[in-house]
């Protein structure tokens, strides 16, 4: 009888995310090096409400801060600290649905959120990923 495998932990997903960041080309890696990654099981209700998302499985990641390109127009430095959130359970759900390597899902979610860091809106990030026309 085989030992049941446990699902990847938040630490496992964080380690995958950090490895992906280290593999980015130097200019991108340097631009996001100060942005911490936090892995949580689920997005909180306030985030879901603010984004008008009913199903928490629909949110796999979030860039929380003022994008780089919008900072110059601010009267004062941003108060909100930068953070990229990766939501473990929605990521694991997508991983099971797609049937691919977990690293592929984390890569897609993380690079999507990095796109938002650089000021890309949802349509532009989907276009960058080759998913233009998908429902937002």
MOKASUL-V42298 format. One line per field, one symbol per residue. psi: psi as a letter, one per 30 degrees, with the letter a starting at -180 (. if undefined). A space follows every 10 residues. Layout:
BEGIN
psi: ???
END
This chain:
BEGIN
psi: klkkkllkle eeeeeeeeee efflkeeeee fgffjlkkkl elkleeeeee ghkejfffjf lkjjakleff effkflkkek kkkkkkjeee eeeeeeefha keeeeeeeee eeeeeeeggk leeeeeeefg gkflk.
END
